[in-house]
Amino acid sequence: MNFKFCVYFRTVEPLEYYRRFLKENCRPDGRELGEFRTTTVNVGSITTADGSALVKLGNTTVICGIKAEFAEPPAESNNKGYIVPNVDLPPLCSSRFRPGPPGEEAQAASQFIADVIENSEIIMKEDLCIAHGKLAWVLYCDFICLDYDGNILDACTFALLAALKNVQLPKVTINEETGLAEVDLKQTNPLNIRKHPVATSFAVFDDTILIVDPTAEEEELATGTVTIVMDEEGRLCSVHKPGGSGLTAAKLQDCITRAITRHKEVKKLIDKVIKSIKPK
Amino acid sequence: MVEGGLPDSRLGGVHNLGPSSPGQQGLPIPDSWGVEFGEPPGTWGRSCVDPAPPRSWKFLPGSAPGQKLGRQGWVLPCAVLVPQDTSVLAGPVRAGPKRSCWGALSSSRLSWPPSLLPPGVFEKNREQLIRKTCEAVILGTLHPRTSISIVLQVISDAGALLACCLNAACMGLMDAGLPMKSLFCGVTCALDSTGAITLDPTAKQEKEARAVLTFAISSMERQVLMCTSKGTCSVEELQQCIAAAQRASGAIFQFYRDSVRRKYSKT
C-alpha cells in the first residue's frame, strides 16, 4: 500500500485502520495484542525528594516524588500515618489537558492510586507513626505525567512502587523536655514494603478484542478499559473497570491471567533496579 | 477457564433471606427485593404492613411525560429508586444542545451533590464510573450535539450506595425514554473473612467485610459493564462474586419490568 495513503487513511478512518491490524492479531506499532511496550525505570533521580522514581512505558512518562512531612495522626486512629497520592496531568504531557484545576481524568487517577494503596496495604500506616497520638509521618506522593501516551494508571502504580522502595526516612526522636521532634538525617531507614501491587491495563475494542497497554490513540478508539492490580500472592488488589463495553467473566479471567504474568515481569525489573542502586 | 454458572452449594453462604416463590427455587436472591406499592405481596416482597421491611424498593415514576421546555431542550421525567434506607433520586434527565460537541457524540454529565462538602476526588471518581457505564449503554449516535445530564441526589446512605445509584440512573434513563442498547443494574457483593458472599450488604456489613465489590451488570447476556473493588480478594472469589451478581441481576431486571408495567397499566 502506498505510504501516503496509509497516513491519510489513518487520519480519516482511524478505527478501520486499526481493525485491519487487529484482524492480523497485531497493532500498528508492531506489538502483539498481549505485548507491553518497553518499560524503563529510573529510581532516585530527584535528590530533594525523600524518594522518587521515573517510569517510562513506551512514550508514557510519569515521575513520582515522595516527600515526608510531620503531622498529627488522625483522631479516630492515633497510631496511623497518612499516604496522600496526587496525580497531575499537566498541559505539558498532552494537548488534551488544559491548565487549571485537575480535570476528571487526573482526579480519577488519584483516586485509583489511593485505592491501590489502601487495598493492597503496600505500607502499613501504623509503620508511619512516630509517637502515638502526637506525631506521624505523612507521605505526599506526587505523580507528574511528563508525556501522555496512554496507560497512565500502570505507569503511576509502577512509579509509586519504585519510589516507595527508594524512600529513606530519617530517624526521629521526641525530646522529652521540649516535646519537639529531633530529626537525625544521617540515620535513615527504608520503608517496609509489604506488598508489591502491579497494575495491568487493557483496552476493549469493538466489544470483543482485548489489547494490553493501550497507547493514547488506542484508548481513544477503544470502547472500554479494564485495569487489574495484582500483588505477588496472586490476590486481586483492584479490578477497575469504569464502564465501557461489557465483558464476560471468561474475558475478565483472561485479563487476570495476563496480569499475573505481567506482575512477574515487573517484579523482576524492580528488583534489578533496587539492587543496582549503590548505598550512599 | 472458569465455567459460567456455579452450582449454589459452592457459593458458600449467599444469604437467601425472604420468601422465594415456587418458580424461583434454587435462585439465590439478595435480601428480599420487595416491591412496595401498598399492595399485598406478589412473587417477591413482604407485606407492606411489615414494620421494618428490609431493602424494599419503591419506584416512583415522574408524573409528567416528557415536557418540552422551549427550544432549549426537554426536561424529562425522573425516577426515584428507594431501597430502604439507601435512597437515590435520579433526574431530571435533561437533553440539551451542546455546542462544544461535534459529530455524533453525546456526553453525559453527572452531578452527585453531597450534603455538606464540595465534591472531592472520591465523588468525581464515582461520577466517572456511573457516567462511563451510562455512556456505554445510551445510543449516543442517535442524538448528536446533545448532552444528557443525570443528576443523582443521595438522600440517605445505608450501604451499597454505588449500586443503588446505578439502578436509579438506569431507571431514570428508562423513564426518560432515552434509547439504550441494554439496561444495567448495580449489585454490591461483600466478602467477609471466611469468604462468604453477601449481596446487597448494609453499611455495617460493608465496613466489616474484607472486600466489597460493586458490579454493573448489563441485561444483554449479563455482561459486566462496570466493576469496582475495595479490599483484596482472590481470583476465584471474584469469579464467584460475578456469578452471584449475574444471578441477582435477574431479580433486579424483573423488578424493572414490573415497575414499568405497573406504571403503564395505570395510564
Boltz contact constraints between the chains, C-beta under 6 A:
constraints:
  - contact:
      token1: [A, 104]
      token2: [B, 124]
      max_distance: 6.0
  - contact:
      token1: [A, 104]
      token2: [B, 128]
      max_distance: 6.0
  - contact:
      token1: [A, 107]
      token2: [B, 121]
      max_distance: 6.0
  - contact:
      token1: [A, 107]
      token2: [B, 124]
      max_distance: 6.0
  - contact:
      token1: [A, 108]
      token2: [B, 125]
      max_distance: 6.0
  - contact:
      token1: [A, 108]
      token2: [B, 128]
      max_distance: 6.0
  - contact:
      token1: [A, 110]
      token2: [B, 121]
      max_distance: 6.0
  - contact:
      token1: [A, 111]
      token2: [B, 121]
      max_distance: 6.0
  - contact:
      token1: [A, 111]
      token2: [B, 122]
      max_distance: 6.0
  - contact:
      token1: [A, 111]
      token2: [B, 125]
      max_distance: 6.0
  - contact:
      token1: [A, 119]
      token2: [B, 231]
      max_distance: 6.0
  - contact:
      token1: [A, 119]
      token2: [B, 232]
      max_distance: 6.0
  - contact:
      token1: [A, 235]
      token2: [B, 232]
      max_distance: 6.0
  - contact:
      token1: [A, 235]
      token2: [B, 234]
      max_distance: 6.0
  - contact:
      token1: [A, 236]
      token2: [B, 233]
      max_distance: 6.0
  - contact:
      token1: [A, 236]
      token2: [B, 238]
      max_distance: 6.0
  - contact:
      token1: [A, 237]
      token2: [B, 232]
      max_distance: 6.0
  - contact:
      token1: [A, 238]
      token2: [B, 229]
      max_distance: 6.0
  - contact:
      token1: [A, 239]
      token2: [B, 227]
      max_distance: 6.0
  - contact:
      token1: [A, 239]
      token2: [B, 229]
      max_distance: 6.0
  - contact:
      token1: [A, 241]
      token2: [B, 226]
      max_distance: 6.0
  - contact:
      token1: [A, 241]
      token2: [B, 227]
      max_distance: 6.0
  - contact:
      token1: [A, 242]
      token2: [B, 128]
      max_distance: 6.0
  - contact:
      token1: [A, 242]
      token2: [B, 129]
      max_distance: 6.0
  - contact:
      token1: [A, 242]
      token2: [B, 132]
      max_distance: 6.0
  - contact:
      token1: [A, 243]
      token2: [B, 132]
      max_distance: 6.0
  - contact:
      token1: [A, 243]
      token2: [B, 133]
      max_distance: 6.0
  - contact:
      token1: [A, 243]
      token2: [B, 136]
      max_distance: 6.0
  - contact:
      token1: [A, 243]
      token2: [B, 226]
      max_distance: 6.0
  - contact:
      token1: [A, 244]
      token2: [B, 132]
      max_distance: 6.0
  - contact:
      token1: [A, 244]
      token2: [B, 136]
      max_distance: 6.0
  - contact:
      token1: [A, 245]
      token2: [B, 136]
      max_distance: 6.0
  - contact:
      token1: [A, 246]
      token2: [B, 218]
      max_distance: 6.0
  - contact:
      token1: [A, 246]
      token2: [B, 223]
      max_distance: 6.0
  - contact:
      token1: [A, 246]
      token2: [B, 225]
      max_distance: 6.0
  - contact:
      token1: [A, 247]
      token2: [B, 224]
      max_distance: 6.0
  - contact:
      token1: [A, 248]
      token2: [B, 223]
      max_distance: 6.0
  - contact:
      token1: [A, 249]
      token2: [B, 2]
      max_distance: 6.0
  - contact:
      token1: [A, 249]
      token2: [B, 239]
      max_distance: 6.0
  - contact:
      token1: [A, 249]
      token2: [B, 242]
      max_distance: 6.0
  - contact:
      token1: [A, 250]
      token2: [B, 1]
      max_distance: 6.0
  - contact:
      token1: [A, 253]
      token2: [B, 2]
      max_distance: 6.0
  - contact:
      token1: [A, 256]
      token2: [B, 235]
      max_distance: 6.0
